[in-house]
Amino acid sequence: MCSPYRPKNSAKYWVRKRVPKELKAAVGQTEIKRSLGTTCPREARRLAPLVCAEIDQIITKARRSLTMDASDVKALSGEYLRERLSEIKADAIKHNWDSGNFSLARERLTGTLDRNLPSSMNKPQYHQAQAQRAAEWGLKAIQPVLAKHGLTPNDRVKERLGIEVFKAELEAYAGADAELHGDTNWQTPAHAKTAMMEDSATLPELFAEFVRVTPKLAARTRDGWKTYIDRAHKFFDSKPAAQVTRKDVRAFADALLAGDKKATPKGKPLAGKTVKDNYLAALSVIYKFAIDRERLTEDPTFKIKIQTEKTTIVGYSREEALTVLRASREPQSSRTRPEIINVIRWAPWLATFTGARIGELLWLERKDVRFTQGIAYINIQAGVDEGDVRTVKTDSSTRTVPLHPAIINEGFLDYWRSLPDGTKYLFPGDWSDKNGDRTKTPANKLRNWIKRQLPDADWQRLSPNHSFRHWLIAECRRVNIDGDYSRVLTGHEAKDVHGRYGPADIPTLYEAVKRIPAPDDWNNQTDAPQ
């Protein structure tokens, strides 16, 4: 558990996580605590997963430290050799070294091993003392590399690692001499050609790094992807990301499709689209991120194909849309919360004639209803203030959309004006989840309400909340509205800079929108047979 809390002696929120007993020595503490640096509970809920991911990374690296073996020693010493080889060559070029300088440097280094050793030592003691000094020198030299990877080797590994690093230092001088003076007999050791992280970075570690450098990642996406990555990591038996093969990924996908409890805890078979668009998509993003950062070289998810059920979301017919709009005018059940009644009353009308996503409408603030040249419009945007977790799907989703006369005639502006002063949201209600997202609960309730109004609808092809957008796109085509206008109304990507519109273009967009008939004119134009 890693949830925000506020200590008695602090005004700011913190997170903490207990260190597993077997890792306490490696971590150096029984519990890891981090301040979130905020007094706002919503901001704390947003930040907590990010900081908890960093804590998880510390614990993961501590666990990896306990299992370090000869291959890790080889990889670390190889990374050190590669870096020192480059540094020594640069220094030698700068100071115009000849072969004698390299030999002198090596002699000085080996001379530290027996300097001032007691003459009373026998041969085994003498060699043991030399080995101890070599290990101490090497451990000191390798510290920056260990710190970079967050590793704390146990005593069993330390001595061997130190000795190998000492040898790598000597080898680096020999290699630099050979490369600069044309000795073709010297070859870079194989273990010096691969970075340590190529061998040992885990998927959760790479994901934590991805989250840290992707501040605009939506909280819901971040949490969902973390689940997918963690389940994949567990299925792959916690092996390093570089060691995951296409065969492993294929087996993971098949296990998800079959409902294997090792892949999905509930043991419920997942749809092909879910596996492809959620699990494999998250893995692919992380591998591409790691490759771009030169942390990995191969993406095992590449060209993994999943059979998916082809489903195409379509728009409502005019008759279906009219049924929903008329039903929104009717009194709702006395058990329905007033906040939900407001959503049922106005969200369908706004979605029908603005093409806005339901989530976008539920994020609208009272101040987002604006006027220019006597025309009312809504301003759809992502959060701009600190702690504001409003999101839009893409950059093109940020837009201004004029309100169709049908919305005005229906009385929407009267509802807007009736909201008490100080009301923040257009649809007030305390629905926020742990990430501060206030859209999920009302959107689900609206979806269920719409399904009750259209019991005979084809819900294999229709989406209760999303088919309004497809309806508007179809209406734009029906009345020959310019494609640029249609794209900006629905928040789709413009073809070029000329397809971008702002508040100054509201009158132009309004003239286009007015061409879409109002519901009162649908009676003789519905899609139902006459």
Disulfide bonds with the S-S distance in Angstrom:
Cys2-Cys52 1.98
